[in-house]
Amino acid sequence: MKTTLSLTFCLLTFGVSAILDAGERKTIALWENGAPNALGNEEKDKPRITVWFPDKEKAVDAAVVVCPGGGYGGLALDHEGKQIAEWYNSFGVTAAVLEYRHRGKGYGSPNPLLDVQRAIRTVRYNAKDWGIDPAKIGVMGFSAGGHLASAAGTHFDNAPKPENYASDAIDAVSARPDFMILCYPVILFDSPFTHRGSQNNLIGANATKDLTEYYSSEKQTSEKTPPTFIFFTDEDKAVPVENGIQFYLALRKFKIPAELHVFQKGAHGLGLAKGRAGNEIWPDLCKAWLKNNGFLKSPKQN
């Protein structure tokens, strides 16, 4: 996909003091002095977000933290990261692509959850300077990244922290996403429909029942769970559609506004599904859902 960036910023920095120019992006380390539970000081030990800023004429005051998939063993940073950020920018939304820790870097639970929570807090902490409404910050994820996004939407107030976790001003703001967008997400753990690779990479093959239930997102919904958009395909063999259906039903139990789209055709890992007949309309459906729920108003409309 052809990039529309006029200038690229790849600085690892802790904060931003002013709204960046249109088309710019900035990479931000989530912890200035090292992440909690870091195994070292290499790049793989430094979770980060790359923030993609939309053209100012198009900009709305919403932002989304994007969690690429990869089975908790890698990150699909192109078709479930970069391309997604460019898509959001095309209709004015700021996108923060998260590079979270995972088993491929030597990390399991609770580190991916700590990383996504810190990412949401970092965006909210910088909301005023970035022209973002702090009440319009969502989280999006694909496959295992969808599981991480769903965990962010169900565990924002009870995630475990290491004993030596050093809280700061960023930790003082809420980690609750205002909406979730889940694309063929892993949801169910210890189920016939579980993606075992994701479960084992995150919590290990011999995890306790309590830990397994903690990460079974359909069992963790509550009246505080944010509005959610979900899409799946019926032909997905890697992460069966039952994951999405059961999460949707769990949301309905608490009367959480939700929308579920299941396409008859299509394999796993579609990303934007460009050129995939029958699937390529999901981004338009998602955009309509965001608009219908009031997340795409420009600052002048508020």
Backbone hydrogen bonds, N-H to C=O, Kabsch-Sander energy under -0.5 kcal/mol:
donor,donor_aa,acceptor,acceptor_aa,energy
7,L,23,G,-0.6
9,F,25,R,-1.0
10,C,8,T,-0.5
13,T,11,L,-0.9
13,T,27,T,-0.9
23,G,53,F,-1.0
24,E,21,D,-1.7
26,K,51,V,-1.9
28,I,49,I,-3.1
29,A,13,T,-1.0
30,L,47,P,-2.3
34,G,31,W,-1.0
35,A,45,D,-0.5
38,A,35,A,-1.6
45,D,42,E,-1.6
46,K,43,E,-1.8
48,R,99,E,-1.3
49,I,28,I,-2.1
50,T,97,V,-2.1
51,V,26,K,-3.2
51,V,49,I,-0.6
52,W,50,T,-0.5
52,W,95,A,-3.7
53,F,24,E,-2.6
53,F,51,V,-0.6
58,K,55,D,-1.2
59,A,55,D,-1.4
60,V,92,G,-2.6
61,D,297,K,-1.3
63,A,136,K,-2.3
64,V,94,T,-2.1
65,V,138,G,-2.5
66,V,64,V,-0.6
66,V,96,A,-2.7
67,C,140,M,-2.9
73,G,70,G,-2.0
76,A,69,G,-2.4
77,L,75,L,-1.7
80,E,76,A,-1.3
81,G,78,D,-1.2
82,K,77,L,-3.1
83,Q,78,D,-2.7
85,A,81,G,-2.5
86,E,82,K,-2.3
87,W,83,Q,-1.8
88,Y,84,I,-2.5
89,N,85,A,-2.6
90,S,86,E,-1.4
91,F,87,W,-0.6
91,F,88,Y,-1.5
92,G,89,N,-1.7
93,V,88,Y,-2.2
94,T,62,A,-2.0
95,A,52,W,-2.0
96,A,64,V,-2.9
97,V,50,T,-2.7
97,V,95,A,-0.6
98,L,66,V,-3.0
98,L,96,A,-0.6
99,E,48,R,-3.0
100,Y,98,L,-0.8
103,R,72,Y,-2.6
105,K,102,H,-1.8
106,G,103,R,-1.5
107,Y,102,H,-2.5
109,S,202,L,-3.1
111,N,108,G,-1.6
114,L,110,P,-2.3
115,D,111,N,-2.4
116,V,112,P,-2.3
117,Q,113,L,-2.2
118,R,114,L,-2.1
119,A,115,D,-2.2
120,I,116,V,-2.3
121,R,117,Q,-2.4
122,T,118,R,-2.6
123,V,119,A,-2.2
124,R,120,I,-2.4
125,Y,121,R,-3.0
126,N,122,T,-1.6
127,A,124,R,-1.1
130,W,126,N,-1.9
131,G,127,A,-0.5
131,G,128,K,-1.1
132,I,127,A,-3.0
133,D,61,D,-2.7
136,K,133,D,-2.4
138,G,63,A,-2.8
138,G,136,K,-0.6
139,V,179,F,-2.1
140,M,65,V,-3.0
141,G,181,I,-2.1
142,F,67,C,-1.8
143,S,183,C,-2.4
145,G,142,F,-2.5
147,H,143,S,-1.6
148,L,144,A,-2.2
149,A,145,G,-2.3
150,S,146,G,-2.5
151,A,147,H,-2.3
152,A,148,L,-2.1
153,G,149,A,-1.5
154,T,150,S,-0.6
154,T,151,A,-0.8
155,H,151,A,-2.3
158,N,155,H,-0.9
159,A,155,H,-0.5
165,Y,162,P,-1.9
167,S,165,Y,-0.9
172,A,168,D,-0.6
172,A,169,A,-0.9
173,V,170,I,-1.4
178,D,137,I,-3.4
180,M,227,P,-2.5
181,I,139,V,-2.1
182,L,229,F,-3.2
183,C,141,G,-2.9
183,C,181,I,-0.6
184,Y,182,L,-0.6
184,Y,231,F,-3.3
186,V,143,S,-2.0
194,T,191,S,-1.8
196,R,194,T,-1.2
198,S,195,H,-0.6
199,Q,195,H,-2.0
200,N,196,R,-3.1
201,N,197,G,-2.2
202,L,198,S,-2.0
203,I,199,Q,-2.9
204,G,199,Q,-0.6
204,G,200,N,-1.4
207,A,204,G,-0.9
212,T,208,T,-2.3
213,E,209,K,-2.6
214,Y,210,D,-2.1
215,Y,211,L,-1.6
216,S,213,E,-1.0
217,S,187,I,-1.3
217,S,215,Y,-1.2
219,K,216,S,-2.3
220,Q,217,S,-1.5
225,T,222,S,-1.5
228,T,257,P,-2.0
229,F,180,M,-2.4
230,I,259,E,-2.8
231,F,182,L,-2.0
232,F,261,H,-2.5
234,D,263,F,-3.4
236,D,233,T,-1.2
243,N,240,P,-2.0
244,G,241,V,-0.7
245,I,241,V,-2.3
246,Q,242,E,-2.5
247,F,243,N,-1.4
248,Y,244,G,-2.5
249,L,245,I,-2.4
250,A,246,Q,-1.8
251,L,247,F,-2.1
252,R,248,Y,-2.2
253,K,249,L,-1.7
254,F,250,A,-0.7
254,F,251,L,-0.9
255,K,252,R,-1.6
256,I,251,L,-2.5
259,E,228,T,-2.0
261,H,230,I,-2.4
263,F,232,F,-2.6
263,F,261,H,-0.5
273,A,270,L,-2.2
276,R,273,A,-2.2
277,A,275,G,-0.9
279,N,276,R,-2.0
280,E,276,R,-2.3
282,W,279,N,-2.1
285,L,281,I,-2.1
286,C,282,W,-2.5
287,K,283,P,-2.6
288,A,284,D,-2.3
289,W,285,L,-2.1
290,L,286,C,-2.5
291,K,287,K,-2.3
292,N,288,A,-2.9
293,N,289,W,-1.5
294,G,291,K,-1.7
295,F,290,L,-2.6
301,Q,298,S,-1.8
302,N,298,S,-0.8
302,N,299,P,-0.6
